[in-house]
Amino acid sequence: MEKIKLGILGIGNIGSDHVKRIVNGECPEIALCAVCDLKEERLAWVKETVGESLPVFTDAEEMIKSGLIDSLLVAVPHYDHPRYAIMAMEAGLHVLIEKPAGVYTKQVLEMNECAKKCGVVFGIMMNQRTNCLYRKMREIVKSGELGAIKRTNWIITNWYRPQAYYDSGDWRATWSGEGGGVLLNQCPHNLDLWQWICGMPKSICAHMHFGKWHDIEVEDDVTAYVEYENGATGVFVTTTGDAPGTNRFEITLEKGKLVAEGSSLTMWKSDISEVEFSRTNKAPFGSMKFKKTEVELDGSNAQHAGVMNAFAGAILHGTPLIADGTEGINGLTISNAMHLSAWTGKTIDISCFDHELYYSELMERVKTSKRKINVSETVVSEMGDTFGS
């Protein structure tokens, strides 16, 4: 069987999981041909797991230019995703990056332009798009079966983290280390699914608390209000401080409602739209009739292996990716806009998002971050000592 020759950059928690998937045979069209990490103990683990003959590197550029690989999986901290993706693309390698696409949109725009210029396959690990629950939700919304969206509401507060989690690494929950808190670390999948299913909002107004529930400098409590082009509105609520938390995603449409909670998807559907009912109904307290059903799901949820296999398929056979890497900027734009709104106290227009202003505001916070690094346009290069963490 023809296989891609994959290198993995960063053998931390998620990078090591990807190694195991390949070794366990979950990715039959991927051959692991090299890995890179700064930590000798992680490289030793890989050799024990894969075999002594596997080439290992401590320098990313050396691995990228080694000729041993034709594709790269980037599993390093957030700031470095675009940096190494661009380096690999310019060397002619296909690239799959972990989420989020980066920390700030200015940097990700450059990565997306590079992908288009280099003509390589570029994917992003938005593995929740494989979940049958969200795939079906999107299918129903996009079909128009329930009409246009009127309101979206996602309460995603089951991201609880104790203080010990944040104390486990000096890069965690710092402006210089992660570039944000719950939005950058826990919620990229939710923000991606929100826009994948409902579309990008037109404007965002957000309120945040920084270090409200933990001894950290970044956000751990967020409430955001959005408006869409068609007049629909939405609310997104998240935190790492609630226990027990909730994960409930509700979309109200003209002819009904969808609610995803737990592993179930419930649909309320009417034969008539609310607009038509309100126009024709003559009873002062009249109400619409709905049929409530538990939506049947196909049960498929391929997750990370599904994304990796689709990446290999796109390279070898030209088949679709689960998520094109250039789409990573959508969820990140929402996240950046939430931060900028909270910092400035203003509603942010997504259609003319000020990438430079966001970058400038972020760098001001990096200057006083607990984890000190050089603040410059090359801030990402200072993060190399943490990849694999």
C-alpha positions as CSV (number, residue, x, y, z in Angstrom):
1,M,0.0,0.0,0.0
2,E,1.3,3.5,-0.9
3,K,1.8,5.6,2.2
4,I,2.7,9.2,3.0
5,K,6.0,9.7,4.8
6,L,5.1,11.7,7.9
7,G,7.2,13.5,10.3
8,I,5.8,14.6,13.7
9,L,7.0,17.8,15.3
10,G,6.4,17.8,19.0
11,I,6.1,14.6,21.0
12,G,4.1,15.9,24.0
13,N,0.6,14.7,25.1
14,I,-1.1,15.0,21.7
15,G,2.0,14.2,19.6
16,S,2.6,11.0,21.4
17,D,-1.0,10.0,20.9
18,H,-0.5,10.5,17.1
19,V,2.6,8.2,17.3
20,K,0.5,5.5,19.0
21,R,-2.3,5.8,16.4
22,I,0.2,5.1,13.6
23,V,1.9,2.3,15.5
24,N,-1.4,0.7,16.4
25,G,-2.4,0.5,12.7
26,E,-5.2,3.1,12.9
27,C,-3.7,5.1,10.0
28,P,-2.9,2.5,7.3
29,E,-1.7,5.0,4.7
30,I,0.7,6.8,7.0
31,A,4.3,5.8,7.6
32,L,6.0,7.5,10.5
33,C,9.4,8.4,9.1
34,A,10.9,10.9,11.6
35,V,10.1,12.8,14.8
36,C,11.4,15.9,16.4
37,D,11.4,17.2,20.0
38,L,13.8,19.1,22.2
39,K,13.4,16.7,25.1
40,E,15.7,13.6,25.0
41,E,13.3,11.6,27.2
42,R,10.5,12.1,24.6
43,L,12.8,11.0,21.8
44,A,13.8,7.9,23.9
45,W,10.1,7.1,24.4
46,V,9.5,7.2,20.6
47,K,12.4,4.9,19.9
48,E,11.1,2.4,22.5
49,T,7.6,2.7,21.0
50,V,8.4,2.7,17.3
51,G,11.9,1.2,17.1
52,E,15.5,2.2,17.3
53,S,15.8,2.7,13.6
54,L,13.4,5.6,13.6
55,P,15.2,8.9,12.8
56,V,14.9,11.5,15.5
57,F,15.8,15.2,15.5
58,T,16.1,18.0,18.0
59,D,16.1,20.7,15.2
60,A,12.8,21.1,13.3
61,E,14.4,22.7,10.2
62,E,16.9,19.8,10.0
63,M,14.0,17.2,9.9
64,I,12.0,19.3,7.4
65,K,15.0,19.4,5.0
66,S,16.2,15.9,5.6
67,G,14.5,14.3,2.6
68,L,13.0,11.6,4.9
69,I,9.5,13.0,5.0
70,D,7.0,14.4,2.5
71,S,4.5,15.6,5.1
72,L,4.6,17.2,8.6
73,L,2.2,17.1,11.5
74,V,2.8,20.2,13.7
75,A,2.0,19.4,17.4
76,V,3.9,22.2,19.2
77,P,2.5,25.1,21.4
78,H,0.1,27.6,19.7
79,Y,2.4,30.4,18.8
80,D,4.6,28.1,16.7
81,H,1.9,26.5,14.5
82,P,2.2,29.0,11.7
83,R,6.0,29.3,12.0
84,Y,6.7,25.6,11.4
85,A,3.8,25.2,8.9
86,I,5.3,27.9,6.7
87,M,8.8,26.4,7.0
88,A,7.5,23.0,5.9
89,M,5.3,24.4,3.1
90,E,8.2,26.4,1.6
91,A,10.2,23.1,1.7
92,G,7.5,21.5,-0.4
93,L,6.0,19.4,2.4
94,H,2.3,18.8,3.0
95,V,1.2,20.0,6.4
96,L,-1.3,19.1,9.1
97,I,-1.4,21.4,12.1
98,E,-2.9,21.0,15.5
99,K,-5.6,23.4,16.7
100,P,-5.7,26.4,17.0
101,A,-4.4,27.6,13.7
102,G,-2.2,30.1,15.7
103,V,-2.6,32.7,18.4
104,Y,-3.3,35.8,16.3
105,T,-4.9,36.2,12.9
106,K,-2.1,38.3,11.3
107,Q,0.2,35.3,11.6
108,V,-2.4,32.8,10.3
109,L,-3.2,35.0,7.3
110,E,0.5,34.7,6.3
111,M,0.3,30.9,6.8
112,N,-2.8,30.7,4.6
113,E,-1.2,32.7,1.9
114,C,1.9,30.5,2.0
115,A,-0.3,27.4,1.6
116,K,-2.0,28.8,-1.5
117,K,1.3,29.9,-3.0
118,C,3.1,26.5,-2.4
119,G,0.2,24.4,-3.6
120,V,0.6,21.7,-0.9
121,V,-2.1,19.8,1.0
122,F,-2.9,21.8,4.2
123,G,-5.1,20.4,6.9
124,I,-6.0,21.3,10.5
125,M,-6.9,18.9,13.4
126,M,-10.5,19.9,13.8
127,N,-11.4,16.4,14.8
128,Q,-14.8,17.3,16.3
129,R,-16.0,17.7,12.8
130,T,-16.0,13.9,12.5
131,N,-18.5,13.6,15.4
132,C,-21.9,12.3,14.0
133,L,-23.7,14.6,16.4
134,Y,-22.3,17.8,14.9
135,R,-22.2,16.5,11.4
136,K,-25.9,15.8,11.5
137,M,-26.6,19.1,13.1
138,R,-24.8,20.9,10.3
139,E,-26.6,18.7,7.7
140,I,-30.0,19.8,9.0
141,V,-29.1,23.4,9.3
142,K,-27.5,23.6,5.8
143,S,-30.4,21.7,4.2
144,G,-32.9,24.5,5.0
145,E,-35.3,22.0,6.5
146,L,-36.0,24.2,9.5
147,G,-35.6,27.5,7.7
148,A,-33.1,30.3,8.5
149,I,-31.3,30.6,11.9
150,K,-32.9,33.0,14.4
151,R,-30.7,32.3,17.5
152,T,-27.7,30.3,18.5
153,N,-26.8,29.5,22.1
154,W,-23.8,27.4,23.3
155,I,-23.1,27.0,27.0
156,I,-19.8,25.0,27.1
157,T,-18.7,25.1,30.7
158,N,-17.6,21.5,31.2
159,W,-14.0,22.5,30.7
160,Y,-13.3,22.5,34.4
161,R,-9.6,22.8,35.3
162,P,-8.1,23.0,38.9
163,Q,-5.2,25.2,39.8
164,A,-2.9,22.2,39.6
165,Y,-3.5,22.0,35.9
166,Y,-2.3,25.6,35.4
167,D,0.7,25.0,37.7
168,S,1.9,22.0,35.6
169,G,3.8,24.2,33.1
170,D,5.1,27.8,33.3
171,W,3.9,28.4,29.7
172,R,0.3,27.5,30.6
173,A,-2.3,30.3,30.9
174,T,0.1,33.1,30.1
175,W,-0.1,35.7,27.3
176,S,3.4,34.8,26.2
177,G,3.1,31.0,26.5
178,E,-0.4,30.2,25.2
179,G,-1.6,33.6,24.0
180,G,-4.9,33.2,25.8
181,G,-6.9,31.0,28.2
182,V,-10.0,29.0,27.8
183,L,-10.7,30.4,24.3
184,L,-7.2,29.4,22.9
185,N,-6.7,26.2,24.8
186,Q,-10.1,24.5,25.4
187,C,-12.5,26.1,23.0
188,P,-11.0,26.1,19.5
189,H,-13.1,23.0,18.6
190,N,-16.3,24.6,19.8
191,L,-15.6,27.9,18.1
192,D,-14.9,26.0,14.9
193,L,-18.0,23.9,15.1
194,W,-20.1,27.0,15.9
195,Q,-19.1,28.8,12.7
196,W,-19.0,25.5,10.7
197,I,-22.6,24.9,11.5
198,C,-24.1,28.4,11.9
199,G,-21.8,30.5,9.7
200,M,-19.5,33.4,10.8
201,P,-21.1,36.2,12.8
202,K,-21.1,39.8,11.6
203,S,-20.2,41.3,15.0
204,I,-19.1,40.3,18.5
205,C,-19.4,41.9,21.9
206,A,-17.7,40.0,24.7
207,H,-17.2,40.3,28.5
208,M,-14.3,38.4,30.1
209,H,-12.8,37.8,33.5
210,F,-9.1,37.2,33.6
211,G,-7.9,35.0,36.4
212,K,-11.3,35.1,38.1
213,W,-11.3,31.4,39.2
214,H,-7.6,30.7,39.1
215,D,-4.3,32.3,39.7
216,I,-3.6,33.0,36.0
217,E,-3.3,36.1,33.8
218,V,-5.6,35.0,30.9
219,E,-9.3,34.6,30.6
220,D,-11.1,31.8,32.5
221,D,-14.7,33.1,32.2
222,V,-16.3,34.4,28.9
223,T,-19.7,35.5,27.8
224,A,-20.0,36.7,24.2
225,Y,-23.0,38.1,22.2
226,V,-22.9,37.9,18.4
227,E,-25.1,39.1,15.5
228,Y,-25.3,37.5,12.1
229,E,-25.8,39.0,8.7
230,N,-29.5,37.9,8.5
231,G,-30.3,39.5,11.9
232,A,-30.0,36.3,13.9
233,T,-28.3,36.6,17.3
234,G,-26.2,34.2,19.4
235,V,-24.5,33.8,22.8
236,F,-21.4,31.8,23.7
237,V,-20.6,31.1,27.3
238,T,-17.5,29.2,28.5
239,T,-15.3,28.9,31.6
240,T,-12.8,26.5,33.3
241,G,-14.2,27.4,36.7
242,D,-17.6,25.7,36.7
243,A,-18.1,22.3,38.4
244,P,-20.3,20.5,37.3
245,G,-20.3,22.1,33.9
246,T,-22.7,22.0,31.0
247,N,-22.4,21.4,27.3
248,R,-25.6,22.4,25.6
249,F,-25.7,23.8,22.0
250,E,-29.1,25.1,20.9
251,I,-30.0,26.5,17.5
252,T,-33.5,28.1,17.0
253,L,-34.6,28.4,13.4
254,E,-37.8,29.6,11.6
255,K,-39.5,26.2,11.8
256,G,-38.1,24.7,14.9
257,K,-35.1,24.0,17.1
258,L,-32.1,21.7,17.4
259,V,-30.5,20.9,20.8
260,A,-27.2,19.0,21.1
261,E,-26.6,17.8,24.7
262,G,-24.6,14.9,25.8
263,S,-24.5,12.4,23.0
264,S,-28.1,13.1,21.7
265,L,-29.5,15.5,19.2
266,T,-33.2,16.6,19.6
267,M,-35.2,18.3,17.0
268,W,-38.5,20.2,17.2
269,K,-40.1,20.8,13.8
270,S,-43.2,22.6,12.6
271,D,-44.9,22.5,9.2
272,I,-45.1,26.3,9.2
273,S,-42.4,28.9,9.9
274,E,-42.8,31.2,12.9
275,V,-43.0,34.2,10.5
276,E,-45.9,32.7,8.6
277,F,-47.6,31.5,11.8
278,S,-47.4,35.0,13.4
279,R,-48.7,36.6,10.2
280,T,-51.8,34.3,9.8
281,N,-52.7,33.3,13.4
282,K,-55.7,35.1,14.9
283,A,-55.6,33.8,18.4
284,P,-53.9,36.3,20.9
285,F,-52.2,33.4,22.7
286,G,-51.9,31.1,19.8
287,S,-48.9,28.7,19.7
288,M,-47.3,26.7,17.0
289,K,-47.4,22.9,17.0
290,F,-44.1,21.0,16.9
291,K,-43.1,17.4,16.4
292,K,-40.3,16.4,18.8
293,T,-37.9,13.7,17.7
294,E,-34.6,12.3,18.8
295,V,-32.5,12.6,15.6
296,E,-31.0,9.3,14.4
297,L,-27.2,9.5,14.2
298,D,-24.9,7.2,12.2
299,G,-22.7,6.6,15.3
300,S,-19.5,7.4,13.4
301,N,-16.9,9.5,15.2
302,A,-13.4,8.9,13.7
303,Q,-11.8,11.8,15.6
304,H,-8.0,12.3,15.3
305,A,-7.4,9.1,13.2
306,G,-10.2,10.2,10.9
307,V,-8.5,13.6,10.3
308,M,-5.1,12.0,9.8
309,N,-6.5,9.4,7.4
310,A,-8.3,12.1,5.4
311,F,-5.0,14.1,5.2
312,A,-3.2,11.0,3.8
313,G,-6.1,10.5,1.4
314,A,-6.0,14.0,0.2
315,I,-2.3,13.6,-0.6
316,L,-2.5,10.2,-2.2
317,H,-5.9,10.2,-3.9
318,G,-7.1,13.8,-3.9
319,T,-10.0,13.0,-1.6
320,P,-11.5,15.7,0.7
321,L,-9.9,16.8,4.0
322,I,-12.0,16.9,7.2
323,A,-11.0,20.5,7.6
324,D,-8.9,22.6,5.2
325,G,-6.1,24.3,7.1
326,T,-7.1,27.7,5.8
327,E,-10.4,27.4,7.6
328,G,-8.6,27.6,10.9
329,I,-8.7,31.3,10.7
330,N,-12.5,31.4,11.1
331,G,-12.6,30.2,14.7
332,L,-9.5,32.1,15.6
333,T,-11.0,35.3,14.2
334,I,-14.0,34.8,16.5
335,S,-11.7,34.2,19.5
336,N,-9.5,37.2,18.7
337,A,-12.6,39.4,18.2
338,M,-13.8,38.3,21.7
339,H,-10.6,39.3,23.3
340,L,-10.4,42.6,21.4
341,S,-14.0,43.4,22.4
342,A,-13.2,42.7,26.1
343,W,-10.0,44.7,26.0
344,T,-11.5,47.7,24.3
345,G,-15.0,47.6,25.6
346,K,-16.3,47.8,22.0
347,T,-18.4,45.7,19.6
348,I,-16.1,44.3,17.0
349,D,-17.0,44.2,13.3
350,I,-15.8,40.8,11.9
351,S,-16.0,41.9,8.3
352,C,-13.3,44.5,8.8
353,F,-11.4,42.9,11.7
354,D,-8.3,44.9,12.6
355,H,-5.6,42.3,12.6
356,E,-2.8,44.8,13.4
357,L,-4.7,46.3,16.4
358,Y,-5.3,42.8,17.9
359,Y,-1.6,41.9,17.5
360,S,-0.6,45.2,19.1
361,E,-2.9,44.7,22.1
362,L,-1.7,41.1,22.5
363,M,1.9,42.2,22.5
364,E,1.3,44.7,25.2
365,R,0.1,41.9,27.4
366,V,3.0,39.7,26.5
367,K,5.3,42.4,27.7
368,T,4.0,42.0,31.3
369,S,3.4,38.2,31.1
370,K,4.6,36.1,34.0
371,R,6.6,34.0,31.5
372,K,9.1,36.5,30.1
373,I,10.2,36.2,26.5
374,N,11.5,38.7,23.9
375,V,8.6,40.6,22.5
376,S,8.9,41.0,18.8
377,E,7.5,40.0,15.4
378,T,9.4,36.8,15.9
379,V,7.8,36.1,19.3
380,V,7.0,32.6,18.1
381,S,10.6,31.6,17.7
382,E,11.0,32.0,21.5
383,M,8.5,29.2,22.1
384,G,10.6,26.4,20.8
385,D,11.8,25.3,24.3
386,T,8.3,24.2,25.1
387,F,7.3,22.1,22.1
388,G,6.3,18.7,23.1
389,S,5.0,20.0,26.4
